[in-house]
Amino acid sequence: MPPNSAKKLLKNSLESLATGNFEKFLSELLDRRDGVKMNQVEGKSFLKVTDVMISVYTERRALEVAQEILKDIGCRQEASELAEEAEQAGLLLPVMAKTWMS
Protein backbone atom coordinates (compact mmCIF):
# COMPACT_ATOMS: atom_id res chain seq x y z
CA MET A 1 0.00 0.00 0.00
CA PRO A 2 1.44 3.41 -0.94
CA PRO A 3 2.07 5.81 1.91
CA ASN A 4 -0.55 8.39 2.72
CA SER A 5 0.01 11.85 1.32
CA ALA A 6 -0.21 14.93 3.49
CA LYS A 7 -3.34 15.94 1.63
CA LYS A 8 -5.02 12.61 2.31
CA LEU A 9 -4.11 12.68 6.00
CA LEU A 10 -5.40 16.23 6.40
CA LYS A 11 -8.59 15.44 4.48
CA ASN A 12 -9.29 12.40 6.65
CA SER A 13 -8.63 14.33 9.83
CA LEU A 14 -10.96 17.18 8.91
CA GLU A 15 -13.63 14.78 7.68
CA SER A 16 -13.71 13.02 11.04
CA LEU A 17 -14.47 16.21 12.99
CA ALA A 18 -17.98 16.76 14.31
CA THR A 19 -19.72 19.78 12.77
CA GLY A 20 -19.15 21.93 15.85
CA ASN A 21 -15.47 21.06 15.99
CA PHE A 22 -15.08 21.71 12.26
CA GLU A 23 -16.58 25.17 12.79
CA LYS A 24 -14.17 25.79 15.70
CA PHE A 25 -11.31 24.60 13.48
CA LEU A 26 -12.27 27.10 10.76
CA SER A 27 -12.58 29.90 13.28
CA GLU A 28 -9.09 29.21 14.66
CA LEU A 29 -7.70 28.86 11.14
CA LEU A 30 -9.00 32.32 10.25
CA ASP A 31 -7.85 33.81 13.56
CA ARG A 32 -4.26 32.91 12.66
CA ARG A 33 -4.23 35.66 10.03
CA ASP A 34 -1.34 34.02 8.22
CA GLY A 35 -2.73 33.43 4.78
CA VAL A 36 -6.17 31.80 4.79
CA LYS A 37 -8.96 34.25 3.99
CA MET A 38 -12.60 33.95 5.03
CA ASN A 39 -13.91 33.74 1.48
CA GLN A 40 -11.65 30.73 0.87
CA VAL A 41 -13.20 28.59 3.61
CA GLU A 42 -16.53 30.07 4.70
CA GLY A 43 -19.30 27.57 3.99
CA LYS A 44 -16.85 25.19 2.33
CA SER A 45 -16.53 21.43 2.82
CA PHE A 46 -13.57 19.69 4.43
CA LEU A 47 -12.35 18.85 0.91
CA LYS A 48 -12.11 22.52 -0.12
CA VAL A 49 -10.58 23.52 3.23
CA THR A 50 -7.93 20.82 2.73
CA ASP A 51 -7.08 22.18 -0.72
CA VAL A 52 -6.87 25.74 0.61
CA MET A 53 -4.59 24.76 3.50
CA ILE A 54 -2.23 22.82 1.20
CA SER A 55 -2.12 25.75 -1.21
CA VAL A 56 -1.51 28.39 1.46
CA TYR A 57 0.88 26.50 3.75
CA THR A 58 2.46 23.66 1.68
CA GLU A 59 1.74 20.03 2.52
CA ARG A 60 4.03 19.59 5.50
CA ARG A 61 3.22 22.94 7.08
CA ALA A 62 -0.53 22.36 6.59
CA LEU A 63 -0.25 19.23 8.74
CA GLU A 64 1.59 21.17 11.44
CA VAL A 65 -1.00 23.96 11.40
CA ALA A 66 -3.85 21.45 11.57
CA GLN A 67 -2.25 19.72 14.55
CA GLU A 68 -1.78 23.03 16.35
CA ILE A 69 -5.39 24.03 15.76
CA LEU A 70 -6.76 20.63 16.76
CA LYS A 71 -4.91 20.88 20.07
CA ASP A 72 -6.08 24.47 20.57
CA ILE A 73 -9.75 23.55 20.14
CA GLY A 74 -9.51 20.59 22.51
CA CYS A 75 -9.34 17.83 19.90
CA ARG A 76 -6.20 16.32 21.40
CA GLN A 77 -6.99 12.76 20.28
CA GLU A 78 -7.43 13.88 16.68
CA ALA A 79 -4.20 15.89 16.87
CA SER A 80 -2.38 12.87 18.25
CA GLU A 81 -3.76 10.57 15.56
CA LEU A 82 -2.80 13.01 12.82
CA ALA A 83 0.73 13.26 14.22
CA GLU A 84 1.10 9.49 14.42
CA GLU A 85 -0.18 8.98 10.87
CA ALA A 86 2.07 11.74 9.53
CA GLU A 87 5.06 10.21 11.27
CA GLN A 88 4.26 6.76 9.86
CA ALA A 89 3.97 8.26 6.37
CA GLY A 90 7.36 9.96 6.79
CA LEU A 91 5.82 13.43 6.68
CA LEU A 92 6.95 14.59 10.13
CA LEU A 93 10.10 13.98 12.03
CA PRO A 94 9.55 11.64 15.01
CA VAL A 95 10.56 14.41 17.44
CA MET A 96 7.91 16.74 16.00
CA ALA A 97 5.23 14.06 16.26
CA LYS A 98 6.06 13.47 19.91
CA THR A 99 5.89 17.20 20.56
CA TRP A 100 2.42 17.38 19.04
CA MET A 101 1.17 14.48 21.11
CA SER A 102 2.23 15.97 24.44
C-alpha positions as CSV (number, residue, x, y, z in Angstrom):
1,M,0.0,0.0,0.0
2,P,1.4,3.4,-0.9
3,P,2.1,5.8,1.9
4,N,-0.6,8.4,2.7
5,S,0.0,11.9,1.3
6,A,-0.2,14.9,3.5
7,K,-3.3,15.9,1.6
8,K,-5.0,12.6,2.3
9,L,-4.1,12.7,6.0
10,L,-5.4,16.2,6.4
11,K,-8.6,15.4,4.5
12,N,-9.3,12.4,6.7
13,S,-8.6,14.3,9.8
14,L,-11.0,17.2,8.9
15,E,-13.6,14.8,7.7
16,S,-13.7,13.0,11.0
17,L,-14.5,16.2,13.0
18,A,-18.0,16.8,14.3
19,T,-19.7,19.8,12.8
20,G,-19.2,21.9,15.8
21,N,-15.5,21.1,16.0
22,F,-15.1,21.7,12.3
23,E,-16.6,25.2,12.8
24,K,-14.2,25.8,15.7
25,F,-11.3,24.6,13.5
26,L,-12.3,27.1,10.8
27,S,-12.6,29.9,13.3
28,E,-9.1,29.2,14.7
29,L,-7.7,28.9,11.1
30,L,-9.0,32.3,10.3
31,D,-7.9,33.8,13.6
32,R,-4.3,32.9,12.7
33,R,-4.2,35.7,10.0
34,D,-1.3,34.0,8.2
35,G,-2.7,33.4,4.8
36,V,-6.2,31.8,4.8
37,K,-9.0,34.3,4.0
38,M,-12.6,33.9,5.0
39,N,-13.9,33.7,1.5
40,Q,-11.6,30.7,0.9
41,V,-13.2,28.6,3.6
42,E,-16.5,30.1,4.7
43,G,-19.3,27.6,4.0
44,K,-16.8,25.2,2.3
45,S,-16.5,21.4,2.8
46,F,-13.6,19.7,4.4
47,L,-12.3,18.9,0.9
48,K,-12.1,22.5,-0.1
49,V,-10.6,23.5,3.2
50,T,-7.9,20.8,2.7
51,D,-7.1,22.2,-0.7
52,V,-6.9,25.7,0.6
53,M,-4.6,24.8,3.5
54,I,-2.2,22.8,1.2
55,S,-2.1,25.7,-1.2
56,V,-1.5,28.4,1.5
57,Y,0.9,26.5,3.8
58,T,2.5,23.7,1.7
59,E,1.7,20.0,2.5
60,R,4.0,19.6,5.5
61,R,3.2,22.9,7.1
62,A,-0.5,22.4,6.6
63,L,-0.2,19.2,8.7
64,E,1.6,21.2,11.4
65,V,-1.0,24.0,11.4
66,A,-3.9,21.4,11.6
67,Q,-2.2,19.7,14.6
68,E,-1.8,23.0,16.4
69,I,-5.4,24.0,15.8
70,L,-6.8,20.6,16.8
71,K,-4.9,20.9,20.1
72,D,-6.1,24.5,20.6
73,I,-9.7,23.5,20.1
74,G,-9.5,20.6,22.5
75,C,-9.3,17.8,19.9
76,R,-6.2,16.3,21.4
77,Q,-7.0,12.8,20.3
78,E,-7.4,13.9,16.7
79,A,-4.2,15.9,16.9
80,S,-2.4,12.9,18.3
81,E,-3.8,10.6,15.6
82,L,-2.8,13.0,12.8
83,A,0.7,13.3,14.2
84,E,1.1,9.5,14.4
85,E,-0.2,9.0,10.9
86,A,2.1,11.7,9.5
87,E,5.1,10.2,11.3
88,Q,4.3,6.8,9.9
89,A,4.0,8.3,6.4
90,G,7.4,10.0,6.8
91,L,5.8,13.4,6.7
92,L,6.9,14.6,10.1
93,L,10.1,14.0,12.0
94,P,9.6,11.6,15.0
95,V,10.6,14.4,17.4
96,M,7.9,16.7,16.0
97,A,5.2,14.1,16.3
98,K,6.1,13.5,19.9
99,T,5.9,17.2,20.6
100,W,2.4,17.4,19.0
101,M,1.2,14.5,21.1
102,S,2.2,16.0,24.4
